[in-house]
Amino acid sequence: MSPATPVSTAYASSTQQLQSVLTATGIEKAYRRGVWPARRSLTVLRGADLSLAHGEVVGLVGENGSGKSTLMKILVGALRPDAGTVSYDGRLGYCPQEPIVYERLTCDEHFELFGRAYGMAPEAERRARRAIYESLSFERHAATRSDQLSGGTLSKLNLGLALLADPEVLLLDEPYAGFDFDTYLKFWDLVGQRRQAGRSVLIISHFVTDEERFDRIVQLRDGKTQPRDGKAVA
């Protein structure tokens, strides 16, 4: 997992979207499979649109293979679309579905490394780290190497690194996989705090059980986004 910063001028912050903190329009993506002459193209996204307003919590759902993670990677700049535009206002925090960490580093060392990458002052990083440990209850693992963490604690570290710099937009790909119920509730407490602070959260999941926790739920189907009522996304 790389620190969540703007990755290129194509993804520069936009002040034109006064109501939206993140806007994606007409996103298309196809993958090439095989070798010539049997090479074929698999189209995943066919003009997907998505926007997040300040202080909004949005769920993005879809079947396995529908392109949810592909769209998320495009939003954070880890993958280039074949067509379409992405603009955002502020810093992005990204929590990938599969944690990408350094096996020989402890939790503390990960936070220190990412804090430097974010350009955080050392004391600000330490304050944020302590708050994350307390919120997700894994301070006792501060000196534990990541290759010795349980799956649930590794998921906490993965989420904590995305939260560290208090990003305006938090993009989470299946963030609570491996959480026990107590941690799941703590996760939603954190999301609620971010909503109250005017921060935006996009959560990808293959299914949603607690719909009342979201402001909107968007479905990805046939390469396009639509609200759960089936109408096209404006």
C-alpha positions in Angstrom: 0.0 0.0 0.0 1.5 3.3 -1.0 0.8 6.6 0.8 -2.3 8.3 -0.5 -1.1 11.4 -2.4 -2.0 12.8 -5.8 -0.2 10.6 -8.3 -0.1 12.8 -11.4 -1.3 16.0 -12.9 -4.1 14.0 -14.5 -5.5 13.5 -11.0 -5.0 17.1 -9.8 -7.3 18.6 -7.2 -10.3 20.4 -8.6 -11.9 23.5 -7.1 -14.6 23.5 -9.8 -16.6 20.7 -8.0 -17.9 22.8 -5.1 -20.3 20.2 -3.9 -18.3 17.1 -4.6 -15.0 16.2 -2.9 -14.4 13.5 -5.5 -15.8 13.1 -9.0 -15.2 10.3 -11.6 -16.9 10.6 -15.0 -17.1 8.2 -17.9 -14.5 5.7 -16.6 -13.7 2.9 -19.0 -11.2 0.1 -18.6 -10.5 -3.1 -20.5 -7.8 -5.8 -19.9 -6.0 -7.6 -22.6 -5.7 -11.4 -22.1 -3.6 -14.0 -23.8 -1.1 -13.7 -26.6 -1.4 -12.9 -30.3 -3.2 -14.2 -32.4 -5.5 -15.5 -29.6 -5.3 -12.3 -27.6 -8.7 -10.9 -26.5 -10.0 -7.9 -24.7 -12.1 -8.1 -21.5 -14.0 -4.9 -20.8 -14.6 -4.3 -17.1 -15.8 -0.6 -16.9 -18.0 0.9 -19.6 -18.5 4.5 -18.6 -18.8 4.4 -14.8 -19.6 7.6 -13.0 -19.2 8.3 -9.2 -19.2 11.3 -6.9 -18.8 11.9 -3.2 -20.0 15.0 -1.4 -18.3 16.4 1.7 -19.3 14.4 4.8 -20.9 11.6 2.8 -20.6 7.9 3.3 -21.2 5.9 0.1 -21.2 2.2 -0.4 -20.2 0.6 -3.8 -21.5 -2.9 -4.3 -21.4 -5.4 -7.0 -20.8 -9.1 -7.8 -17.3 -10.5 -7.7 -15.5 -9.6 -11.0 -17.8 -6.6 -11.6 -14.9 -4.1 -11.5 -15.2 -2.6 -8.0 -11.5 -2.9 -7.2 -10.5 -1.8 -10.7 -12.6 1.4 -10.2 -11.1 2.0 -6.8 -7.6 1.7 -8.1 -8.4 4.2 -10.8 -9.8 6.6 -8.3 -6.6 6.6 -6.2 -4.4 6.7 -9.3 -2.9 3.3 -9.0 -4.4 2.3 -12.4 -5.0 4.4 -15.5 -8.4 4.3 -17.1 -8.7 3.9 -20.9 -11.1 6.8 -20.9 -12.8 9.2 -18.4 -11.6 11.7 -15.8 -11.1 11.8 -12.0 -10.9 14.9 -9.9 -10.7 15.4 -6.2 -10.3 18.1 -3.6 -7.9 17.3 -0.8 -5.9 14.2 0.2 -6.9 10.6 -0.4 -6.5 7.8 2.0 -6.5 4.3 0.5 -7.1 0.9 2.2 -6.7 -1.9 -0.4 -8.4 -5.2 0.0 -5.1 -7.1 0.4 -2.8 -5.3 2.9 0.5 -4.3 1.3 3.0 -4.0 4.2 6.6 -4.7 4.9 7.1 -8.0 6.7 10.0 -7.0 8.8 8.6 -3.7 10.0 6.6 -3.4 13.3 3.3 -1.5 13.5 5.1 1.5 15.0 7.6 1.4 12.2 4.9 1.3 9.6 3.2 4.4 11.1 6.5 6.3 11.3 7.4 5.4 7.6 4.0 6.4 6.3 3.9 9.6 8.4 7.2 10.7 6.8 5.8 9.8 3.3 2.7 12.0 4.1 5.0 14.8 5.2 3.6 14.8 8.8 5.5 16.3 11.7 6.8 13.6 14.0 4.6 14.7 17.0 1.5 14.9 14.8 2.2 11.4 13.5 2.6 10.0 17.0 -0.6 11.6 18.2 -2.5 10.2 15.2 -0.9 6.8 15.8 -1.9 6.7 19.5 -5.5 7.7 18.6 -5.7 4.9 15.9 -4.3 2.3 18.4 -6.9 3.4 20.9 -9.8 3.5 18.5 -9.1 0.0 17.0 -7.6 -1.6 20.2 -4.3 -2.9 19.0 -1.7 -0.9 20.8 -0.3 -4.1 22.4 0.9 -5.0 18.9 2.8 -1.8 18.4 6.2 -3.5 18.5 5.1 -6.6 16.6 6.3 -7.3 13.1 3.6 -7.4 10.4 4.5 -11.0 9.5 3.6 -12.0 13.0 0.2 -10.3 13.1 -3.1 -12.2 12.9 -5.3 -11.5 9.9 -7.6 -9.3 12.0 -4.8 -7.2 13.4 -3.2 -6.9 10.0 -6.5 -5.5 8.7 -6.5 -3.0 11.6 -3.0 -1.8 10.6 -4.1 -1.6 6.9 -7.0 0.7 7.9 -4.9 2.6 10.4 -2.3 3.6 7.7 -5.1 4.9 5.5 -6.4 7.0 8.4 -3.1 8.3 9.6 -3.0 11.6 7.8 -6.7 12.4 8.3 -7.5 12.4 4.6 -10.5 14.4 3.2 -11.5 11.3 1.2 -11.1 7.8 2.6 -11.4 4.9 0.0 -11.8 1.5 1.6 -11.9 -1.8 -0.4 -13.5 -4.5 1.8 -12.1 -2.8 4.9 -13.7 -5.0 7.6 -12.8 -8.4 6.2 -11.3 -10.3 9.2 -12.7 -8.0 11.8 -14.5 -9.5 14.8 -17.9 -8.0 15.8 -16.4 -5.6 18.4 -13.9 -4.2 15.8 -16.6 -4.0 13.2 -18.6 -1.7 15.6 -15.5 0.4 16.3 -14.9 0.7 12.6 -18.4 2.3 12.2 -17.7 4.6 15.1 -14.7 5.9 13.2 -16.7 6.3 10.0 -19.3 8.2 12.0 -16.7 10.5 13.4 -15.3 11.2 9.9 -18.8 12.0 8.6 -19.3 14.5 11.5 -16.0 16.1 10.7 -17.0 16.6 7.0 -14.8 13.8 5.7 -16.0 11.5 3.0 -15.8 7.7 2.9 -16.3 5.3 0.0 -16.6 1.7 1.0 -16.4 -1.2 -1.5 -18.1 -4.5 -0.6 -19.6 -7.4 -2.4 -22.7 -7.1 -0.2 -24.1 -4.6 2.4 -25.8 -5.7 5.5 -26.2 -2.4 7.4 -27.7 -0.1 4.7 -28.8 2.5 7.3 -25.1 3.3 8.0 -24.7 4.6 4.4 -25.9 7.9 2.9 -26.1 6.2 -0.5 -25.4 2.8 -2.0 -24.2 2.6 -5.6 -24.2 -0.6 -7.6 -21.7 -1.5 -10.3 -23.3 -3.7 -12.9 -22.4 -4.4 -16.6 -19.5 -1.9 -16.2 -21.7 1.0 -15.2 -22.7 2.5 -11.8 -26.3 3.0 -10.8 -28.1 3.6 -7.5 -29.9 0.7 -5.9 -33.2 1.9 -7.3 -31.9 1.0 -10.8 -31.7 4.4 -12.3 -28.6 5.6 -14.0 -26.2 7.7 -11.9 -26.3 11.4 -12.9 
